[in-house]
């Protein structure tokens, strides 16, 4: 009897160990990737030295050194003279070839002035397209071009669709690299109507001390399977 009891005790202990050990191994997940020490030298017999590591975080531009600009601050407005030059529509993304943009489309007027016309014809592999107004042009955060827009309380723009069922997302900020934007914000998908409406984005909780990606839009094939055309005008910070 003692031998039988001893065997049962051993079996129960082993089973208990397995019940505890298996979940622990499952919770550990995949092994963590460790950073290997890397040494370099200029000649085969030279002294080994630690390989240089990037210091991009230390090189990032502080936001506080730019003076706040006065409001309103325009991104796009065809009736303002001289022409608005604060940001350039240069940052095309995704299936960029699927976008057609006309900066002064006289066949669709708002307030008596031409608007910006955007046509999206989905054909590329990414399934989406977008564009951003940047300062300077083609700046993804690699150049010092941001503005201090901290006096702005809202971002406002006028938009309308050609049919009235176009779905578009709008955004500001989000640049990274050595001159990162201080914040990023997206409207999420919005269904544009067939009439001119002014859209107002609340900026009260947004850090606007340094913004080089002033405004942008994106369209998706899954939301606009047959493409879409929409119009923009009077994009501004106030």
N, C-alpha and C positions, 0 to 999 in steps of 0.2 A: 504493500500500500504506500509506504514511504517513497519507493522508487517511482510509482505512478504519479503521486502528488508532486514529486520533484520535477517530473517531465512536464506536467501541466503548468507548473509555475514558470519553468523555462519558456514554454511555448507562449504563455500569456505575456511574459515580459518581452519576448521577441516581437509578438504582435503589437504590443503597445509601442515599442520603439518604431516599428514601421508606420503606425498610424500617425505618430508625431513627426517622424523624419520626412515622410513623403510630402506633407503639406509645406514643411519648411523649405524643401528643395524647390517646390513649385512657386513659392512666393519669392524666392531669390531672383527668378527670372534669368535672362541672358547675362553672361559675365560683363562686367563694366569694362569699357575700353580705357586702357591706361596710356598715359603719355610716356613714350620711350625717351630716355636720355640720348641725345644725338650729339656727337662730337665732330669737329671738322679740323682739317689741317691743309696747308698749302702745298706740302711736299710729302712723299711717302715716309720720310723719316722726321718730319716736322712735329712740333709739339701739338698735341690735341687740345682744342679749345671748344667750349660749349657753342653749339650752333646758334646763330642769332634767331630770336623769336620776334614775331610781329608785335608792335606796340600801337595798333590802330586805336585802341580805346583811349590811350593817353594823348593821341593826336587829334581827337575829335574837337570840333570848334565849339567854344562856349556860346551860349545864346545871349547872354546879358549885354554884349558890347554893341548892339545895334540900337539906334534911336528909333522909337516907335514912329511909324508913318501916320500921316493924317488921313482921316476918313472923309468921304468915301474913297476907297482904293480899288481901282478897276482892274479886272482881268480881261474883260471883253466888253466893248461898247462902240458900235460903228458910228454913232453920232457925235462922239467926243473928238474934238480937234485941238491939238495935233493927235494923231492916232495913238491909242493906248499901247505902250511898249513895256509895261511892267513885267509881263510874262510872255513867253513864246510858246505857241502850240507846236511842240517839237517831240514830245515823249510818246511815240507810238508803241503799242504793246500788243502781245498776243498775235493773232492773225492780222498784222498791220495792213497787208494788201487787201483785206476785205473791207477796209474803210475808204470812203471818198468824202473829202471835206472841202467845202467852198466857203471861204471866209467872208465874202460879201455877196450874199445871194439876194439879188434884187427882186426875184419873183415871189419872195415871201418877206413882206415888210412888217415891221413892228414899230409903231409910233412914227411911221413914215420913212424909216431907214432900213437898209438891207440887214438881214440876219445871217447867222452862221448855219449852214446846212450840213448835216451829217447823214450819210447813207451807209448802211451796213448790209453786205451781201455775203452770208456765211458760206465759205468754201474751204477754208484752211483746216488743218488738223487739230489746232488748239481748241476750237469751239468757242472762242471769244475774241473780242478786239477791244482796244481802249486807247485813249490819248490823254496826255497831261500837258497843261500849261506850266512851263518851267522857267526859272531864272538862274543863270543864263540859259540859253537854248541848249537842249540835250544834257542838262545837268541832272544826274541821278544821285546827287549828294557828293560828287567829287570836286565841286567848285564852290567857292564862297559866294552865293548869290541870294541867300534868303533875306526876307524882310521881317521886321518886327511888326506884326499885325495885332499886337495886344490891345489896341484901342477898339478893335472890332467887336461888336456884340452879336453880329449875325452875318452869314453869307447869303446873298440874294441873287437870284437869276430868273430870267424869263425863259420858258420853254413851251413848245407845242409839238404835237406829232402830225405826220401827214395823214394817217388814218385815224389815230386816236386810241390805238391799242399797243403802242410801242412801250417796251419795258427797258428802262435805262437805270443804271446806278451811277451816282455822283460821289466824288471824294475830294479831299484836300490833304496835303502833307504826305508823310510816309517815306520820304527820301532817307537813305541811310548813308553809309560810308563815312568819310572824314568830316563831312559837313551835314550832319543829319538834321532833318526837320524835328522841331521840338514836340510834335504831336502828329496824329493821323486820325482822320474821321471819314466814315462812309455813310451815305444815305441809305444804303441797301436798295433793292430793286423798287423802282417807282413806275407806275403805269402813267404814261404821258397822254393827256387828252388831246382832242383835235382843235383846241382853242388856246390862245395865249394865256398862260397863267404864271403868276410870280410865285416862285418857291423860296421859302425862307428857312434857313438852317440855323438853329440856335447854337451859338459858340460860347456860351457862358461857362462851360466846363472844359474848354479846349485850351491848351497851352499854345499860344500863338507867337511866342517870342522870336521864333526863327522858322519861317516857312518859305521854301524854295519851289515846292510843287503847289502852285496856287490854286489849281482847280483841275479836275479831270472827270472823265466819264468812261464807262465800260458797258458793253452789250454782249449778251450770250446767245449762242445759237439755240439752246434749249428753251430760252424765253422768247426768242424771235426766230422761229424756225424758217420763216420765209423772208427773213431780212426785215429791215425797218429804215425809216427816214424820220429824222426829227430836227428841230431848229432851236437855236439858242441865241440869247441876246442879253445885254446889260448884266453881265456877271460881275459882281462887286462885293467888297467887304464894307460893312457900315457899322 
